[in-house]
Amino acid sequence: MATEPKAASFPMPQTAGFGWLKAAPHRLFFFLASVLLLLASGWWSMVLVLRLLGVAMPGATAPTLAHAAAMLYTFLPMYMFGFLFTAGPSWLAVKGPDAPALHSTALLAGASGAGMITLSAFSMSGSGIAALVLCACWARLLLVFHRLIRASTLPDRRHARLVLAFTLPGAAGLAAHALLCLSEDFRLFAWVTVAGLWFFVVPVLLVVLHRMLPFFTVSAIPTFAAWRPHWVLWCFLSASVGHGALELAGLSRSLWMFDALAAAFLIWIGLRWGLLHSLRIRLLAMLHLGFGWLALAFALYAGDGLLAFIGARGLGLAPLHAATMGFVASTVFAMVTRVSCGHSGRPLAADDATWRLFWLLQTATLLRLGAELWPPAYPWLVTAAVLAWLAAFSGWAWKYVPVYLRVRADGKPG
């Protein structure tokens, strides 16, 4: 029976400081992403707590608009770039970019993301200008990643190319958000949210999971056979892009059949990839459970569409938050934890604290879904959900962010 490596407490470093952020690309990107995540989450927590108390949050931008943009376009891409410039060179068998070469662009991207969030309280146009600067930073970073792909001589560069391709609709969504803020044309909001989630965030994570999850499973459970045919990847991407396209086309009432098929397919793939086998290995289980949330999200979308089709009350934003708080957040939580441990010279394992924080995140997601399903308790449940989310990621940041400021535990460079 496979067992998880023993997770040791992080030793106190002999030296520590912000200079270590230049030692490897993931250090700076993950550090900035974590700061942006806590900033966006703290701001949204304050909005909901004040709303519960009957106090309107002052702001130049509608809170829901600012919240959607912050969650899709600030911290998530920073985590993605940190991963791509760490795992990407290995995928492509090329030398990765030096961390100092990315330093100024990463810092400007982090400042722009913070500007998007904070300026939304004072100036809608200011937030839009920050989004434009962030978009320019994306362009610079994507150009660097494109050069890595071109430098590779491997015949199979499919996953890297797909990640690059699906980041482009994300850049278009971010640009649309900037234009919305500058022109106050709220017709762009649907593109901002749909492009950001179904044409960018979900496809990129599915490409990474198709590449990495079977590998991680076999690494932890050697008796389990790896299986990741390319047709599965195309089905993943078709499910995400197809859902987004039908939603943009205003065909939500007819989506339930498509979403039901996608849910059934994802459930089958999750079981085929070893969901049940993974549950005894915490770090692996976190990744598999995150993937499982996407199947549940599509099932909820199917149920919501069917209810709408027969004229019954729907599920509100429960399917959306199953996809975002469930699939996206859980997958990022697990993947960044794995990279943070592996690239700091520590065991690839989730200790008790990390495991509890992961389940606190699951609790936050369930509370948010419950708020949609039990309208009388909505204000209390949605506030409890965001506070549980903030507690989960604050605890995670307290534990893992200092790792980026320390020498590797094994003394290796990086």
C-alpha positions in Angstrom: 0.0 0.0 0.0 1.4 3.4 -1.0 1.9 5.9 1.8 2.5 9.6 1.8 6.0 10.8 2.7 6.3 12.1 6.2 5.7 15.8 6.3 8.2 17.6 8.5 7.8 21.0 10.0 9.7 23.6 8.1 13.1 24.3 9.8 14.1 27.8 10.7 16.4 29.1 8.0 19.9 30.3 8.7 19.3 33.2 6.3 16.1 34.7 5.0 15.1 37.8 3.1 13.5 39.2 0.0 16.6 38.6 -2.0 15.6 34.9 -2.2 12.7 35.9 -4.4 15.2 36.2 -7.3 16.5 32.7 -6.8 13.8 31.0 -8.9 10.8 32.2 -11.0 8.2 30.5 -8.8 9.4 32.3 -5.7 8.5 35.9 -6.8 5.4 35.0 -8.7 4.0 32.8 -5.9 4.8 35.5 -3.3 3.1 38.2 -5.3 0.1 36.0 -6.1 -0.4 35.2 -2.4 -0.3 38.9 -1.5 -2.9 39.6 -4.2 -5.0 36.7 -3.1 -5.1 38.0 0.5 -5.8 41.6 -0.7 -8.7 40.5 -3.0 -10.1 38.2 -0.3 -9.7 40.7 2.5 -11.4 43.4 0.5 -14.4 41.1 -0.5 -14.7 40.0 3.1 -15.0 43.6 4.3 -17.6 44.3 1.6 -19.8 41.3 2.7 -19.3 41.9 6.5 -20.4 45.6 6.0 -23.3 44.5 3.9 -24.4 42.1 6.6 -24.3 45.0 9.0 -26.4 47.2 6.7 -23.5 49.4 5.7 -22.8 50.0 2.0 -19.2 49.7 1.0 -18.0 52.9 -0.7 -16.6 52.4 -4.1 -16.4 53.8 -7.6 -16.8 50.4 -9.2 -19.7 48.0 -8.5 -18.4 45.5 -5.9 -19.6 42.5 -7.9 -17.7 43.7 -11.0 -14.5 44.4 -9.0 -14.8 41.0 -7.2 -15.1 39.0 -10.5 -12.2 40.8 -12.1 -10.0 40.5 -9.0 -10.7 36.8 -8.6 -10.0 36.0 -12.3 -7.3 38.3 -13.4 -5.0 39.3 -10.5 -3.6 36.4 -8.4 -4.5 33.4 -10.5 -2.4 34.4 -13.5 0.6 35.1 -11.2 0.3 31.5 -9.8 0.1 30.3 -13.4 3.2 32.2 -14.6 5.1 30.9 -11.5 4.2 27.4 -12.5 4.8 27.8 -16.2 8.3 29.2 -15.7 9.1 26.4 -13.3 7.5 23.3 -15.0 7.4 24.7 -18.5 11.2 24.4 -19.2 11.0 20.8 -18.0 8.0 20.1 -20.4 10.0 21.6 -23.3 13.5 20.4 -22.4 14.9 23.9 -22.5 16.7 26.2 -20.2 14.3 28.3 -18.3 14.5 32.1 -18.0 16.6 33.5 -15.2 14.4 34.8 -12.4 16.0 38.3 -12.3 15.1 38.8 -16.0 11.4 38.4 -15.0 11.7 40.4 -11.8 10.7 43.9 -13.0 7.7 42.6 -15.1 6.5 40.5 -12.2 6.7 43.4 -9.8 4.8 45.7 -12.2 2.2 43.0 -12.7 1.8 42.6 -9.0 1.5 46.4 -8.5 -1.0 46.6 -11.3 -3.1 43.8 -9.9 -3.1 45.6 -6.5 -4.1 48.8 -8.3 -7.0 47.1 -9.9 -8.4 46.1 -6.5 -7.6 49.2 -4.5 -8.5 51.8 -7.1 -11.9 50.2 -7.6 -12.9 52.0 -4.3 -11.8 55.4 -5.7 -11.7 55.6 -9.4 -13.3 53.2 -12.0 -11.0 54.7 -14.7 -8.0 54.3 -12.5 -8.8 50.6 -12.0 -9.2 50.3 -15.8 -5.8 51.9 -16.4 -4.2 49.4 -13.9 -5.9 46.6 -15.8 -4.3 47.9 -19.0 -0.8 47.9 -17.5 -1.4 44.4 -16.1 -2.4 43.3 -19.6 0.9 44.7 -21.0 2.8 42.7 -18.4 0.9 39.6 -19.5 2.0 40.2 -23.1 5.6 40.5 -22.0 5.5 37.3 -20.0 3.6 35.4 -22.7 6.3 36.5 -25.2 9.0 34.9 -22.9 7.0 31.7 -22.7 6.5 31.7 -26.5 10.2 31.9 -26.9 10.7 28.9 -24.7 8.3 26.9 -26.9 10.1 28.0 -30.1 13.5 27.1 -28.6 12.3 23.5 -27.8 13.1 20.8 -30.3 10.7 18.2 -28.8 8.1 16.9 -31.2 5.4 17.1 -28.6 4.9 20.6 -27.3 1.1 20.3 -27.2 0.5 21.1 -23.6 2.7 24.2 -23.6 1.2 25.5 -26.8 -2.4 25.0 -25.4 -1.6 26.9 -22.2 -0.2 29.7 -24.3 -3.3 29.6 -26.6 -5.8 29.7 -23.8 -4.1 32.5 -22.0 -4.9 34.8 -24.9 -8.7 34.8 -24.3 -7.7 35.7 -20.7 -5.8 38.7 -21.9 -8.7 39.6 -24.1 -11.0 39.3 -21.0 -8.7 41.5 -19.0 -8.6 44.1 -21.8 -12.4 44.0 -21.9 -12.5 44.7 -18.2 -10.2 47.7 -18.7 -12.4 49.0 -21.5 -15.5 48.4 -19.3 -14.0 50.5 -16.5 -12.9 53.3 -18.9 -16.1 53.4 -20.9 -18.6 52.2 -18.3 -20.1 49.9 -21.0 -21.5 47.1 -18.8 -22.4 45.0 -21.8 -18.8 43.8 -21.7 -19.3 42.2 -18.3 -20.5 38.9 -19.7 -17.3 38.6 -21.9 -15.1 39.5 -18.9 -16.5 36.7 -16.7 -17.1 34.0 -19.4 -13.8 34.5 -21.2 -11.9 34.7 -17.9 -13.4 31.5 -16.5 -14.4 29.2 -19.4 -11.9 30.3 -22.1 -8.9 30.9 -19.8 -8.8 29.7 -16.2 -10.6 26.4 -16.5 -8.9 25.3 -19.8 -5.4 26.2 -18.6 -6.0 24.2 -15.4 -7.4 21.3 -17.4 -4.3 21.3 -19.7 -2.0 21.2 -16.6 -4.0 18.5 -14.9 -4.0 16.3 -18.1 -0.3 16.7 -18.2 0.5 16.3 -14.5 -2.2 14.5 -12.5 -1.6 11.0 -14.0 2.1 11.5 -13.5 1.6 12.6 -9.9 -0.6 9.6 -9.3 1.9 7.1 -10.7 4.7 8.7 -8.8 2.8 8.3 -5.5 1.1 4.9 -6.4 3.6 3.0 -8.6 1.2 0.1 -9.1 -1.3 2.5 -10.8 -1.0 2.6 -14.6 -0.6 6.1 -16.1 -3.3 6.9 -18.7 -3.8 10.2 -20.4 -4.7 9.9 -24.1 -4.9 13.1 -26.0 -8.5 12.7 -26.9 -9.4 13.1 -23.2 -7.7 16.6 -23.3 -9.7 17.6 -26.4 -12.9 16.5 -24.6 -11.9 18.6 -21.5 -11.3 21.7 -23.6 -14.5 21.1 -25.6 -16.5 20.9 -22.4 -15.2 24.2 -21.0 -15.2 26.2 -24.3 -18.5 24.7 -25.3 -20.2 25.7 -22.0 -18.8 29.2 -22.2 -19.8 29.7 -25.9 -23.4 28.5 -25.2 -23.6 30.8 -22.2 -22.4 33.8 -24.2 -24.9 32.9 -26.9 -27.8 33.1 -24.4 -28.6 29.4 -24.6 -28.4 28.8 -20.8 -31.8 27.1 -20.8 -30.6 24.5 -23.4 -27.2 23.9 -21.7 -28.4 21.2 -19.3 -28.0 18.3 -21.8 -24.5 19.4 -22.7 -23.5 20.0 -19.1 -24.9 16.6 -18.0 -22.8 14.8 -20.6 -19.7 16.8 -19.5 -20.4 15.9 -15.8 -20.7 12.2 -16.6 -17.5 12.3 -18.6 -15.6 14.1 -15.9 -16.8 11.7 -13.2 -15.7 8.7 -15.3 -12.3 10.3 -15.9 -11.8 11.1 -12.2 -12.5 7.5 -11.3 -10.3 6.2 -14.1 -7.5 8.5 -12.9 -7.6 7.0 -9.5 -9.7 9.3 -7.3 -10.5 6.5 -4.8 -6.9 5.3 -4.7 -5.6 8.8 -4.0 -7.6 9.4 -0.8 -5.0 7.8 1.5 -2.3 10.2 0.2 -3.2 13.7 1.2 -1.3 15.8 -1.3 -2.5 13.6 -4.2 -6.1 13.5 -2.8 -6.2 17.3 -2.7 -5.5 17.4 -6.5 -8.1 14.7 -7.3 -10.8 16.2 -5.1 -10.2 19.6 -6.8 -10.7 17.9 -10.1 -13.8 16.3 -8.8 -15.4 19.7 -8.1 -15.5 20.4 -11.8 -17.6 17.3 -12.4 -19.9 18.5 -9.6 -20.0 22.0 -11.1 -21.2 20.7 -14.5 -23.8 18.5 -12.7 -25.1 21.5 -10.9 -25.2 23.5 -14.1 -27.1 20.6 -15.7 -29.6 20.6 -12.8 -30.0 24.3 -12.9 -30.6 24.3 -16.6 -33.2 21.5 -16.3 -35.0 23.4 -13.5 -35.1 26.5 -15.7 -36.3 24.4 -18.6 -39.3 23.2 -16.6 -39.9 26.6 -15.1 -38.8 25.8 -11.5 -36.6 27.9 -9.3 -32.9 27.4 -10.2 -29.7 27.0 -8.2 -28.5 30.6 -8.5 -24.8 31.0 -8.4 -24.2 27.6 -6.8 -22.8 26.0 -10.0 -20.5 29.0 -10.6 -19.0 28.8 -7.2 -18.6 25.0 -7.4 -16.4 25.7 -10.5 -14.5 28.7 -9.0 -14.2 28.0 -5.2 -14.4 24.3 -5.6 -12.4 23.3 -8.8 -10.2 26.4 -9.4 -9.3 27.3 -5.8 -8.8 23.7 -4.6 -6.7 22.8 -7.6 -4.5 25.9 -7.2 -4.2 25.3 -3.4 -3.0 21.7 -4.1 -0.8 22.5 -7.0 1.0 25.5 -5.4 1.4 23.5 -2.2 3.1 20.7 -4.2 5.4 23.1 -6.1 6.2 25.1 -2.9 7.3 21.9 -1.1 9.1 20.2 -4.0 11.0 23.3 -5.0 12.0 24.2 -1.5 13.7 20.8 -0.8 11.0 19.6 1.5 8.9 16.4 1.4 6.2 16.2 -1.2 3.5 15.8 1.5 0.7 17.7 3.1 1.1 17.9 6.9 -1.7 18.1 9.4 -2.0 21.9 9.2 -2.1 22.0 5.4 -4.7 19.2 5.3 -6.9 21.1 7.8 -6.6 24.3 5.8 -7.6 22.4 2.6 -10.8 21.1 4.4 -11.5 24.6 5.7 -11.5 25.7 2.0 -13.9 22.9 1.2 -16.1 24.1 4.1 -16.1 27.6 2.7 -17.2 26.3 -0.7 -20.1 24.3 0.8 -21.2 27.3 2.8 -21.2 29.4 -0.4 -23.3 26.7 -2.2 -25.6 26.5 0.8 -26.2 30.2 0.7 -27.8 29.8 -2.8 -29.8 26.8 -1.8 -31.2 28.3 1.5 -32.2 31.9 0.6 -33.4 32.9 4.1 -29.9 32.3 5.5 -28.1 33.8 2.4 -26.5 36.9 4.1 -25.1 34.8 7.0 -23.9 31.8 4.9 -22.2 33.9 2.2 -20.4 36.0 4.9 -19.4 32.8 6.7 -18.2 31.3 3.4 -15.9 34.3 2.6 -14.5 34.4 6.2 -13.7 30.7 6.1 -12.1 31.2 2.6 -10.0 34.1 4.0 -9.0 32.0 7.1 -8.0 29.1 4.9 -5.7 31.1 2.6 -4.4 33.3 5.4 -3.3 30.1 7.2 -1.8 28.7 4.0 0.1 31.9 3.3 1.4 32.1 6.9 2.8 28.6 6.5 4.1 28.7 2.9 4.9 32.2 1.9 8.0 32.4 4.2 9.4 29.4 2.2 9.9 31.8 -0.8 12.2 34.0 1.4 14.4 31.1 2.6 17.2 29.0 1.3 16.1 25.5 0.1 16.1 23.0 2.9 18.3 20.6 0.9 20.9 23.3 0.1 20.3 23.1 -3.7 20.0 26.2 -5.8 16.6 27.5 -6.8 
